[in-house]
Amino acid sequence: MSNNTDAYVRQHQTRLLDELKDFLRIPSISTLPENKPDVERAAQFVAKSLQDAGLENVEIIPTAAHPLVYADWLHAPGKPTVLCYGHYDVQPPDPLDLWVSPPFEPVERDGNLYARGSADDKGQMYMHIKAVEALRAVTGTLPLNLKFLIEGEEECGGASVASYVEKNPQKLAADVALVSDTALYAEGLPTLCTGLRGLIYMELEATGPMRDLHSGLYGGAAPNAVYGLIELLAKAKDANGVIQIPGVYDDVVEPAAAEIESWQRLPFNEAEFLKKEVGSTELTGEPDRTVLERVWSRPTLEVHGIAGGFTAAGAKTVIPAKATAKVSMRMVPNQDPEKIIEAFKEWVKQNTPKGIVMEVRVLSSGSGLLVNPDHKAIAVAAKAFADVLGKQTVFVRSGGSIPIVGDFARNLHIPTILMGFGLPDDGLHSPNEKYRIENYYQGIMTIAHFFEQYGS
Amino acid sequence: MSNNTDAYVRQHQTRLLDELKDFLRIPSISTLPENKPDVERAAQFVAKSLQDAGLENVEIIPTAAHPLVYADWLHAPGKPTVLCYGHYDVQPPDPLDLWVSPPFEPVERDGNLYARGSADDKGQMYMHIKAVEALRAVTGTLPLNLKFLIEGEEECGGASVASYVEKNPQKLAADVALVSDTALYAEGLPTLCTGLRGLIYMELEATGPMRDLHSGLYGGAAPNAVYGLIELLAKAKDANGVIQIPGVYDDVVEPAAAEIESWQRLPFNEAEFLKKEVGSTELTGEPDRTVLERVWSRPTLEVHGIAGGFTAAGAKTVIPAKATAKVSMRMVPNQDPEKIIEAFKEWVKQNTPKGIVMEVRVLSSGSGLLVNPDHKAIAVAAKAFADVLGKQTVFVRSGGSIPIVGDFARNLHIPTILMGFGLPDDGLHSPNEKYRIENYYQGIMTIAHFFEQYGS
């Protein structure tokens, strides 16, 4: 039977790719107010795709921000129910001038599809819908019960879906959730992700003098908002990247020795990682930790953007009155975001330089999470993955954050299968984001295999 | 005779103000390429004003950037020659939303004229021209020889005028230069400035990874260009504002005890300075120095602007690949800019964080300067000032930089009279820059008195 869905995917692959391209042409940037109509359009595209695939009870659910899309198919009594989750919104494409082809005009190059959202997450969530289409086309039915919940705020905090999941545990009841928003550890290597970091995203605003001042007339005696912000943030980490905020490491749980050992067996090449993925002169971070530990099982503090004072071409000699920074902390499983936020705010209070007023605004927060690799659905997913890709499935973590996984655990009491088909160099959130076209096809096949084996 | 020029100013004051308003309406922002035509127009306005006032040999001198305007009147054999300098270019007006009235639509409010350039320096340089007009209208001639050199690049480095002065010492030969680009120490208090700080203006560019990276997937191991820049700059000063770059204080000459004492007699009120001028919670800087020392006779390091990563509304979780900052150092007399630039570059090399490549670009540099208050022209200027304002003239320094004063000293071997009529709260380089209208009139009168007394 699975062989038949594989054949269906191969037979229809051009159309399956064209449909994804149509989806990618919609600039559904959820964080920019001016793209709100595009985000709407993307929700409608998702609803129609679910309908066309044979899902039922398709709903576009309005929220305070961007709509959710729900659909289900519940005609397999006695069989398990899988809740498929994904997001149809994308990150802003800037800096635009670094894109080889425009971010919202999908282009094929070297076996890849280049577009914002191709890997994160439109290309991946769309595979779930196409797996349903393939199964129904080949078998006339579905092997288990399915619910779909697709959101449009994953890249800007995900507040609406979190509250919806909290309020609708009955409607969303399932045995397991399936999320494809992660990557294969390496090309061709089936990979399931068993751990995620959480994320606290904040904005800091520093105020110095009441207006921009002439640096000649006041320089030496007046506080500078940009410098005050710099002074504060520089104290947040030491030269090795160790976070200096008291209490931040208190609740960090070290991975089990077996897990660390399994990571050491992964085909990780530090020199290649530095050269091909990071592309800087050297790596940074805690020297007594392996690189995989640093990005998977250690908390971070990063500044994502900073702005203040005069930044156009040329020279202007002001002491800036205002400066802002976007700052995040990634948390590992067992760290409580509320506790970390409090610790951060207290640290800001203690360390704000003289003459500066500092405001901290928390934009979003979500905890880190671990999944038990012995759960039946995970075992079936590992087998389906291995069947299609022809290699044994490996278990990894991701340093990224998928807050919904925590919401599913907390409110629906179900584990989540993180079965992603991206590649490490896909350039998520970066210019020239791409998704390997073959991975798109193999993803549809693998998900169809998983549905079939989990339902049998 | 002087009383007659005073009367002339009073009689024509409405027209004298209207003409200045026309000048201020030209947005001659020298640092912005898009305003080049406006800068041209301002040069033509100056040339016509000089012509109309009776100056001769009026020339608009093209340069690599913005034109110089020259004029002279040399029909007083045996009398001294004064070289009048000023600038017709202005700083950018941003942040625009903080202006009460538009920056290039001059508006009178509470005895002040509000517009970008009203005090710095259009309103002040224009007084020189109007003093010539008044003297010629009242006496039919001029009491001494005059040369005018007006530039359009003072706010963006002044490269053209510096090279012109260096190449034309004969043409510009004079006994003394007159510059009105400073402020009265307090309203109604005649003030001559005898010292200026120099300025080195630099751009720093930090490069981390080869592209913006996902902070979840790489955070903890990849260098962050914004954070690298922050880390470096935070090391440049300690918490008291003491510059940490080796050698920076080596050549600093302390002011004479008598000068420091005279500063202590000035009507300086630290609480008012903090509240009305700076408007922050407290002042910063070297605790063992008075505020006037900090802003007049101590070197500074300031960050004027910083930009990098994602700074629009909302959240984006990138590790930025690039970040830039505009950084300046103010230098006191006797410090050598070249030596300080070398020290800064070496310090950057030694302190650049791991994984970051840092580029330093020097946009401009000029030394600090002291003027001998015993020079004859200075004494005459002090008397003319006292005559018109009715109080004894005080001698102060300015923490600002007027690089041309150094060029005149070096190439023409003449001192410069810094006779400015601004006020400390004029908001130079800030939103809502203003010039007190009465100071404009008194300035024209004082300059006419000075020309007359110096020529007699």
Boltz contact constraints between the chains, C-beta under 6 A:
constraints:
  - contact:
      token1: [A, 31]
      token2: [B, 314]
      max_distance: 6.0
  - contact:
      token1: [A, 91]
      token2: [B, 316]
      max_distance: 6.0
  - contact:
      token1: [A, 92]
      token2: [B, 316]
      max_distance: 6.0
  - contact:
      token1: [A, 156]
      token2: [B, 314]
      max_distance: 6.0
  - contact:
      token1: [A, 156]
      token2: [B, 315]
      max_distance: 6.0
  - contact:
      token1: [A, 201]
      token2: [B, 315]
      max_distance: 6.0
  - contact:
      token1: [A, 208]
      token2: [B, 280]
      max_distance: 6.0
  - contact:
      token1: [A, 209]
      token2: [B, 278]
      max_distance: 6.0
  - contact:
      token1: [A, 209]
      token2: [B, 279]
      max_distance: 6.0
  - contact:
      token1: [A, 209]
      token2: [B, 280]
      max_distance: 6.0
  - contact:
      token1: [A, 210]
      token2: [B, 279]
      max_distance: 6.0
  - contact:
      token1: [A, 211]
      token2: [B, 430]
      max_distance: 6.0
  - contact:
      token1: [A, 212]
      token2: [B, 430]
      max_distance: 6.0
  - contact:
      token1: [A, 214]
      token2: [B, 428]
      max_distance: 6.0
  - contact:
      token1: [A, 214]
      token2: [B, 429]
      max_distance: 6.0
  - contact:
      token1: [A, 215]
      token2: [B, 302]
      max_distance: 6.0
  - contact:
      token1: [A, 216]
      token2: [B, 399]
      max_distance: 6.0
  - contact:
      token1: [A, 216]
      token2: [B, 400]
      max_distance: 6.0
  - contact:
      token1: [A, 216]
      token2: [B, 401]
      max_distance: 6.0
  - contact:
      token1: [A, 217]
      token2: [B, 399]
      max_distance: 6.0
  - contact:
      token1: [A, 217]
      token2: [B, 400]
      max_distance: 6.0
  - contact:
      token1: [A, 219]
      token2: [B, 300]
      max_distance: 6.0
  - contact:
      token1: [A, 219]
      token2: [B, 302]
      max_distance: 6.0
  - contact:
      token1: [A, 219]
      token2: [B, 330]
      max_distance: 6.0
  - contact:
      token1: [A, 220]
      token2: [B, 285]
      max_distance: 6.0
  - contact:
      token1: [A, 220]
      token2: [B, 294]
      max_distance: 6.0
  - contact:
      token1: [A, 220]
      token2: [B, 295]
      max_distance: 6.0
  - contact:
      token1: [A, 220]
      token2: [B, 298]
      max_distance: 6.0
  - contact:
      token1: [A, 220]
      token2: [B, 300]
      max_distance: 6.0
  - contact:
      token1: [A, 221]
      token2: [B, 283]
      max_distance: 6.0
  - contact:
      token1: [A, 221]
      token2: [B, 285]
      max_distance: 6.0
  - contact:
      token1: [A, 221]
      token2: [B, 291]
      max_distance: 6.0
  - contact:
      token1: [A, 221]
      token2: [B, 294]
      max_distance: 6.0
  - contact:
      token1: [A, 221]
      token2: [B, 295]
      max_distance: 6.0
  - contact:
      token1: [A, 222]
      token2: [B, 278]
      max_distance: 6.0
  - contact:
      token1: [A, 223]
      token2: [B, 280]
      max_distance: 6.0
  - contact:
      token1: [A, 223]
      token2: [B, 284]
      max_distance: 6.0
  - contact:
      token1: [A, 224]
      token2: [B, 302]
      max_distance: 6.0
  - contact:
      token1: [A, 226]
      token2: [B, 303]
      max_distance: 6.0
  - contact:
      token1: [A, 226]
      token2: [B, 306]
      max_distance: 6.0
  - contact:
      token1: [A, 227]
      token2: [B, 303]
      max_distance: 6.0
  - contact:
      token1: [A, 230]
      token2: [B, 230]
      max_distance: 6.0
  - contact:
      token1: [A, 230]
      token2: [B, 233]
      max_distance: 6.0
  - contact:
      token1: [A, 230]
      token2: [B, 234]
      max_distance: 6.0
  - contact:
      token1: [A, 231]
      token2: [B, 234]
      max_distance: 6.0
  - contact:
      token1: [A, 233]
      token2: [B, 230]
      max_distance: 6.0
  - contact:
      token1: [A, 234]
      token2: [B, 230]
      max_distance: 6.0
  - contact:
      token1: [A, 234]
      token2: [B, 231]
      max_distance: 6.0
  - contact:
      token1: [A, 234]
      token2: [B, 234]
      max_distance: 6.0
  - contact:
      token1: [A, 278]
      token2: [B, 209]
      max_distance: 6.0
  - contact:
      token1: [A, 278]
      token2: [B, 222]
      max_distance: 6.0
  - contact:
      token1: [A, 279]
      token2: [B, 209]
      max_distance: 6.0
  - contact:
      token1: [A, 279]
      token2: [B, 210]
      max_distance: 6.0
  - contact:
      token1: [A, 280]
      token2: [B, 208]
      max_distance: 6.0
  - contact:
      token1: [A, 280]
      token2: [B, 209]
      max_distance: 6.0
  - contact:
      token1: [A, 280]
      token2: [B, 223]
      max_distance: 6.0
  - contact:
      token1: [A, 280]
      token2: [B, 355]
      max_distance: 6.0
  - contact:
      token1: [A, 281]
      token2: [B, 355]
      max_distance: 6.0
  - contact:
      token1: [A, 282]
      token2: [B, 354]
      max_distance: 6.0
  - contact:
      token1: [A, 282]
      token2: [B, 355]
      max_distance: 6.0
  - contact:
      token1: [A, 283]
      token2: [B, 221]
      max_distance: 6.0
  - contact:
      token1: [A, 284]
      token2: [B, 223]
      max_distance: 6.0
  - contact:
      token1: [A, 284]
      token2: [B, 354]
      max_distance: 6.0
  - contact:
      token1: [A, 284]
      token2: [B, 355]
      max_distance: 6.0
  - contact:
      token1: [A, 285]
      token2: [B, 220]
      max_distance: 6.0
  - contact:
      token1: [A, 285]
      token2: [B, 221]
      max_distance: 6.0
  - contact:
      token1: [A, 291]
      token2: [B, 221]
      max_distance: 6.0
  - contact:
      token1: [A, 294]
      token2: [B, 220]
      max_distance: 6.0
  - contact:
      token1: [A, 294]
      token2: [B, 221]
      max_distance: 6.0
  - contact:
      token1: [A, 295]
      token2: [B, 220]
      max_distance: 6.0
  - contact:
      token1: [A, 295]
      token2: [B, 221]
      max_distance: 6.0
  - contact:
      token1: [A, 298]
      token2: [B, 220]
      max_distance: 6.0
  - contact:
      token1: [A, 300]
      token2: [B, 219]
      max_distance: 6.0
  - contact:
      token1: [A, 300]
      token2: [B, 220]
      max_distance: 6.0
  - contact:
      token1: [A, 302]
      token2: [B, 215]
      max_distance: 6.0
  - contact:
      token1: [A, 302]
      token2: [B, 219]
      max_distance: 6.0
  - contact:
      token1: [A, 302]
      token2: [B, 224]
      max_distance: 6.0
  - contact:
      token1: [A, 303]
      token2: [B, 226]
      max_distance: 6.0
  - contact:
      token1: [A, 303]
      token2: [B, 227]
      max_distance: 6.0
  - contact:
      token1: [A, 304]
      token2: [B, 309]
      max_distance: 6.0
  - contact:
      token1: [A, 304]
      token2: [B, 310]
      max_distance: 6.0
  - contact:
      token1: [A, 304]
      token2: [B, 318]
      max_distance: 6.0
  - contact:
      token1: [A, 305]
      token2: [B, 309]
      max_distance: 6.0
  - contact:
      token1: [A, 305]
      token2: [B, 310]
      max_distance: 6.0
  - contact:
      token1: [A, 305]
      token2: [B, 311]
      max_distance: 6.0
  - contact:
      token1: [A, 306]
      token2: [B, 226]
      max_distance: 6.0
  - contact:
      token1: [A, 306]
      token2: [B, 306]
      max_distance: 6.0
  - contact:
      token1: [A, 306]
      token2: [B, 308]
      max_distance: 6.0
  - contact:
      token1: [A, 307]
      token2: [B, 307]
      max_distance: 6.0
  - contact:
      token1: [A, 307]
      token2: [B, 311]
      max_distance: 6.0
  - contact:
      token1: [A, 308]
      token2: [B, 306]
      max_distance: 6.0
  - contact:
      token1: [A, 309]
      token2: [B, 304]
      max_distance: 6.0
  - contact:
      token1: [A, 309]
      token2: [B, 305]
      max_distance: 6.0
  - contact:
      token1: [A, 310]
      token2: [B, 304]
      max_distance: 6.0
  - contact:
      token1: [A, 310]
      token2: [B, 305]
      max_distance: 6.0
  - contact:
      token1: [A, 311]
      token2: [B, 305]
      max_distance: 6.0
  - contact:
      token1: [A, 311]
      token2: [B, 307]
      max_distance: 6.0
  - contact:
      token1: [A, 314]
      token2: [B, 31]
      max_distance: 6.0
  - contact:
      token1: [A, 314]
      token2: [B, 156]
      max_distance: 6.0
  - contact:
      token1: [A, 315]
      token2: [B, 156]
      max_distance: 6.0
  - contact:
      token1: [A, 315]
      token2: [B, 201]
      max_distance: 6.0
  - contact:
      token1: [A, 315]
      token2: [B, 363]
      max_distance: 6.0
  - contact:
      token1: [A, 316]
      token2: [B, 91]
      max_distance: 6.0
  - contact:
      token1: [A, 316]
      token2: [B, 92]
      max_distance: 6.0
  - contact:
      token1: [A, 318]
      token2: [B, 304]
      max_distance: 6.0
  - contact:
      token1: [A, 318]
      token2: [B, 429]
      max_distance: 6.0
  - contact:
      token1: [A, 330]
      token2: [B, 219]
      max_distance: 6.0
  - contact:
      token1: [A, 354]
      token2: [B, 282]
      max_distance: 6.0
  - contact:
      token1: [A, 354]
      token2: [B, 284]
      max_distance: 6.0
  - contact:
      token1: [A, 355]
      token2: [B, 280]
      max_distance: 6.0
  - contact:
      token1: [A, 355]
      token2: [B, 281]
      max_distance: 6.0
  - contact:
      token1: [A, 355]
      token2: [B, 282]
      max_distance: 6.0
  - contact:
      token1: [A, 355]
      token2: [B, 284]
      max_distance: 6.0
  - contact:
      token1: [A, 363]
      token2: [B, 315]
      max_distance: 6.0
  - contact:
      token1: [A, 399]
      token2: [B, 216]
      max_distance: 6.0
  - contact:
      token1: [A, 399]
      token2: [B, 217]
      max_distance: 6.0
  - contact:
      token1: [A, 400]
      token2: [B, 216]
      max_distance: 6.0
  - contact:
      token1: [A, 400]
      token2: [B, 217]
      max_distance: 6.0
  - contact:
      token1: [A, 401]
      token2: [B, 216]
      max_distance: 6.0
  - contact:
      token1: [A, 428]
      token2: [B, 214]
      max_distance: 6.0
  - contact:
      token1: [A, 429]
      token2: [B, 214]
      max_distance: 6.0
  - contact:
      token1: [A, 429]
      token2: [B, 318]
      max_distance: 6.0
  - contact:
      token1: [A, 430]
      token2: [B, 211]
      max_distance: 6.0
  - contact:
      token1: [A, 430]
      token2: [B, 212]
      max_distance: 6.0
